Amino acid sequence: MKKNRMMGSVAAMLLLTTTVLSACGGANEGASNGNPKSTVSRTSTSASTDTVTENENLKVALWGIQDAFNTAGASDDTIFNNLQQKLNVTIEPVQITWNDWLEKLKVWAASSQLPDIFPNDLAGNLALYRTWAKQGIIKPLPDDLSPYPNIQKIMDEPSLQSFKLDGKYYMIPRMTYPSSSDWVMDRAISYRKDWAEQAGYTSSPKSFDELVAMIKAVQAQHPGVTGISLTNKPYLLTAFLGSFPEASNEKSWIKEDGKWIPAFASTRMYEGIEHLRTLYQEGLLDKDIAIQKDSDGTMKFVNGQSFMLFGQLIPTNIEPFVKANPDVKFEEAYGFMDWYPATDGQLYTFAETPFWSEIYFSNQMSDAKFDRALKLIDYMIGDEYTALVRNGIEGTDYKVENGKSVSLLPDGQTLTDKYPVTIGLGTLGSWYGGFLYSGKHVVNSNPDYAAYDQMLIDKFNDLKANAKPAPINFEVMTMSTPAKDKVATLRADAMNSLFKVVMGKDDPLEMWKKEIKALDAKGLQEAIEETTKAAVELGIE
């Protein structure tokens, strides 16, 4: 699931905009196999790249990185060549893919063949994180991070506490957003704004009953259309934003009756479950939710077969949407709807840790090479490089005109065409999810894409101002204990149970109680007791 969620977000991040900052220096000489080499030593004026002399060869693993290095014109990638020169490093790609990365990293760790820098998602497997740290497989960060100010800043993130072992971190988070509250558009609710207006609805529903009435009114005008379809299965939890917002994140824990319990085990689930049963029973929720592939629900929406989508489009969906709906302008047809407020009258949004996956370093590196690797990451997560990855080079790829960044790329050319290694390597340090909302992004030359970007920005700002992130305790959510670590499996069981109950025929609450009770035999109560005890010891209220 995590992969699916991030692939959607990452695709949006990489395709939404195309903009740039100033270049860092002269081009390097190209090398064989499309791998540009740096042979020039220089002193940088950047605080995080002070006086680097000896060239360091860094083996870097990232999804599809070798493909980027093999692309025609890779050796002419100016931004990448400048990066190598600036840091005086030679980056050697180590290929992983979304299909093999987990297994490859485990094999390399067992055989002492890990690359110098590599990603992993050990937030979901903290037992392995502890094992690798204790066995000396991954290198701990230095106690003094002041030479790396960008890294130092993000290591203060509260949700990282579970990664601290004996006072040391062995990872750097790959930030998706600057804050956990910035996930507001990753559980956005897309809808056919034009259909809603035709049915007499010009604003978001204020209650569950109003939501039901809206969907039925739209379906009356568009027979056979599905009410709500899903980007993927976990997005079903979006429906809990109006009743139990903490449950919108399947990993969250809440304190109930003096104990810390997984949100799915709370009695507060009941109202949302009844609402979902009603939506399904009355034909307002996609009947195929349990058997669909991840793209099915989105394509139903794109093709005009559903009124509402839990999730947002990614840029590659926009052109098919426009072709499938030729009689209406994109910005008139598409919009973002708010879910109805919770019982406290508050509008809530999805919240998550502000990072997905982490950067790790092989413990076989010398301290000198490690310092260079940290300088590389520190620069890559900074504002200067972020703008280069997202925008290109100012004056070459874009210009600032009337306060807006305007592309200078010729029609048909993209930053990926021009800087294939930069784009392939670009997300090593960060996902850059907040750049679109910074106001620095290049305005897309395609009017539909530009309209979509502006919709995202406007709705992001609206929700940040008028809604609250789901009140999730990230310290408890990310806490690791032996019994709690096993709850990942129970979460999957609970998610399957939710679909079973929503689509069932017996009393939904009685069915749900039985499903949760069955998890006790799989260690649920043990995890609750252990987590509660650990929270007390840590002083978590």
MIKEBA-47052 format. One record per residue (C-alpha): x, y, z. Coordinates in steps of 0.05 Angstrom, whole numbers, plus 5000, padded with zeros to 4 digits. Each point is the difference from the previous one (the first is absolute). Layout:
% MIKEBA-47052
XYZ;...
% end
This chain:
% MIKEBA-47052
500050005000;505550495019;503249904932;493450134965;498750635040;506950274988;500249824927;493850434989;502950575040;506849954968;497149994931;496350635016;506350325028;504349844940;494850194947;496150585029;505150554985;506350154962;504450575029;507550205021;505250415038;507050234980;505449514979;505549815049;506150004955;503249744937;498549334967;504049385015;503149524950;495649424980;501949285013;498349344969;493149685009;496850685006;502850115069;502750725005;506450045041;502750575041;507550125001;500250725024;501450215072;497050655025;498050365063;492650135007;496850615031;494249595025;499749905076;498949264990;505549894949;506050355032;506849844970;499749324967;506549784969;500849254984;495049724951;495649475031;496549444961;493049885030;495949394981;492750215002;493949564995;493350294980;494049744962;501550004925;506550395009;503949594948;494650124949;501050755009;507549934992;499049594936;495550524968;502650334937;503250665018;501249825072;507350224996;497550704980;495650095061;502650685023;496550005067;502849325019;506950164975;500050645041;497649605061;505949524994;504950584991;497150405057;500749425049;506149704966;496749324997;499149464947;493249675006;499749284979;492949754989;497649355032;493549774969;493949805040;492749974977;493350025035;499549254989;506749795030;502650545047;498149695066;503049324984;506350304969;501450435061;499349405047;504749584957;505150564996;499750115075;501149265013;505949974953;503250675020;498850294930;495450585016;500950644959;502850605036;493250354998;493349654993;492750095018;495749545041;493350025036;501949765069;494850425035;495649414983;505249505024;503450305061;502249315023;504449944938;502450725011;502349825071;503349364975;503950364945;502250545048;502349515054;503649564949;503850604973;496949954931;497850734996;504050605022;497650465056;499550744988;505150435037;497850325065;501950684972;495850154939;501650754997;504449904937;493649754966;494750535018;494549734954;500749315030;500450285071;493450364989;495949404979;502949545054;496050395052;493649714971;496049685058;498049384961;507349794995;500749835074;499049264988;506250004956;504550245056;504149425029;504550145059;499750744982;501949914927;496450014934;501849524944;495850334946;497750654968;492650064983;498250114927;495250575012;493550004961;497750665029;502950505050;494449845050;495349425016;494250494990;501950104926;496949334979;493350354991;499749874924;502349275004;493149795024;496550524957;493049854976;499350124926;493050104971;496350214937;498750725019;495750104938;495549415017;499050245071;498250704977;495149724950;496749625057;499550635041;506249935045;504950574999;503749855065;502649405038;495149595042;499450205073;497749315025;499749274981;492650064982;501650594953;505649594968;495249434986;494850484971;505350324955;502349334972;492949774987;498350654966;506049934953;498549274986;492850184982;502850444944;505449504981;497049305004;505149445009;505450465028;503649765063;499550475059;506949925031;506049634973;506849915033;507150144979;502049375038;497249605058;502950385059;496850634974;493349725024;502250265069;499150714973;492749925020;501950015074;502250734996;492850195017;499249545060;506749755026;505650384965;505649625033;497649374964;501450324932;507249785011;500149245008;506350025043;497550485054;499149855074;495450355049;499350015076;493549705022;498149805071;507150125024;503249554947;503350144933;496449594947;500249974923;494750464972;496749414966;498749685068;496150605026;492550045011;500450674963;500449604935;492749825005;496950644970;504649994939;498749254989;492550125000;500950574951;504149574953;494949445004;494550494981;504050274941;501449294975;493049735013;496650584963;504549944940;504050645013;506849675011;503549624945;497649285002;506949774976;504050305058;502549335025;502449724933;502550624963;507150124979;503150655024;498650374935;492949764990;496450495045;504050594972;498549814929;492649945015;500250735022;504450214941;495249674951;493750315030;497749365033;500250255072;497950665031;505250035056;507049725010;503449905067;506850274978;502650504949;501949934928;507349974980;502150414940;500049404953;492549945014;498450704976;500549904925;495749365002;494950375043;499650574949;499349514942;494549615036;496150635016;500750434936;493750415012;502450365063;506250385019;504649645049;499850555052;492450024997;499249255005;505149825054;500450235071;501949825072;494549875050;500450035076;497549415039;494750195051;502350265068;500749545060;495150035059;504150555032;498650444940;507249994978;502449834930;505849505002;505249794950;504649404993;506650025038;506249584995;507350025020;503250524954;504749494970;499549354962;506149545002;506950185024;507150084975;505249515028;507649974995;504349384998;504349935062;505849794956;501150724978;506050375028;498450625042;502650454944;495449684949;494250035049;501250745010;499650094924;493749584996;496750425054;502150644964;496849734937;493449855034;500250665038;500650384935;494849584963;494650155052;501450745000;496150554965;505250114945;500149284975;492549915010;498650574952;504949714950;496649325000;493150294995;501250604955;506649944963;504950564992;497650725006;501350394936;500749354961;493949585015;495550535031;499550745016;496450405054;494950464969;494950425039;501649595062;498849334966;504949494974;498849884925;503049434961;505150134945;500249284977;498049904927;493449654986;500649265011;506250025043;499849835074;505150045056;500349244998;502350044927;505250525016;502449765068;498649255003;505049845055;497850595043;492749794996;501849275011;504350175060;495950595023;495949655054;505949695036;499750515056;492850234998;493449914965;499250764995;492549955011;499250715025;503450364942;493650104961;497150395058;506250445009;498050474943;506749884965;497749464951;499950124925;493050124973;498449434953;499250214927;494249514992;493750385024;496749385029;506249815039;500950715023;492750025022;501049355039;506250275035;496250625020;494249595026;504849605044;503350645026;493350345015;497149395035;506449875039;499950725026;492649965016;500749365040;506250235036;496150625022;493249705015;501149275019;504149625051;504449404989;497449365031;502550015073;505049434995;505349875053;506049864956;504449805059;495549425016;498449844927;507449924984;502049695066;503349314995;499149435049;500349264983;492449905007;498250664968;504349864939;495549404985;493950464995;501950144927;497249324984;493850125042;498850664963;499649614935;495149525032;495850575026;499950334931;497649354969;494749955055;497650704985;498549824928;496649365023;495550375048;498450574952;497949514946;496549525049;492749895015;499949885075;500050565052;506450394984;501850165072;499249295025;504149754940;505550515015;500349825074;501049274983;505550184950;503850425050;499149485055;503249484954;506350434998;501049905075;502449294986;505150304952;503350455052;495750625000;499250055076;507349845011;501950584954;495250465036;502949835069;507250064976;498850664964;496350305058;505649815048;505350294953;496150654992;499550085076;507549895006;501350534947;495250495033;495350014940;493150245021;
% end
